[in-house]
Amino acid sequence: YVRSLLFWLVEFLRKTYNNVEIRFITHTTAAKLVDEDEFFHKKESGGTLIHTGIDLADYTFMTEYPIEKWNRFCFVASDGEDFEPKETISSIKKILANKLNMFSYCEVEDSDNSSMGSVETLFDQLVVGEDDFFDFDETKGDQFFKDSGKHIFSCKIQKKEDIWEALKFLLFKKEKK
């Protein structure tokens, strides 16, 4: 589901905005900038250190996209496995402190991820973790969370139908109850 989610996000951005630059970052134990074709077609394997991708995104924003000239958004999609979750949460705080317009973390439970079983994923730590930094103010169900004040969105994609729900909750105004 990761590729579907990211494909539709990229399509939305390109059709909605005239002047948009999208950079693609892959990571296992180290992060690297790649072109769109490599991003969507190359499968990575190995250890997962999510913070390396977030740190590279932060560096790229700071060196190439000054806040005075750009709206800066970072969208991370993962299977939830992270060998250094405390470092990742620290990296999320750092990138947000550098005036990011929105940080989005979506965790996708692909059918081949079922082996993770009851392992606590990064999503679980963001949403129900001990850190009160992530005190989400808008919730839809038990898998879509947004804190507009801190500019952070998090969701868990459990089935194909969740992709559209996640994109609506991320990209459009809060639904009226």
C-alpha positions, 0 to 999 in steps of 0.5 A: 500500500505504500507505493499506492499512497505515495503515488496518489499524494504525488499526483494530487500535489502535481495537479493542485500546485503549479510550482511544486518540487518533490524530492524522494528519499529512501533509507534503510540504515542510511538515507539517500536522495533518489529520482522518482523512478528509483523511488517507486521501483527499487525495493530496499531491504535491511535494517530500518533507521527512519531518522536517517531519512528525516535528517536528510529531509531536514538538511535538504530543506535547510540548504535548498528550500528556505522557509521564506520562499517555500512551503515545506512538507515532509511525508514519511511512509513506513512499515513501522519497523525502526531500530532507533525510535527515540532518535526518530522522534528526536529527528521529528522534533528537530525538523518541526522546530526548523519551521516545517509546514507539515510533517506526516508519518503514515504507517502501512501494514502490508500483507507481508508485514504481518510477521511483526505481530505485537511489536510496538511500531513507531506509530504506536509510540507517536500516538500513545507514547509517553512523550506529551509532545504528540498530543493530537487534537483531531482524531478520526477513528483510532488510526488518523491523528492530526495536531494542527498547532504542531503541524503533524499528521499520523495515520495507520493504513491497515487496508486498501480503503484506508489510503483514500481516508488518510489522504482526505484527512491529511489534505482537506479540512476536518470533517464536520461532525 
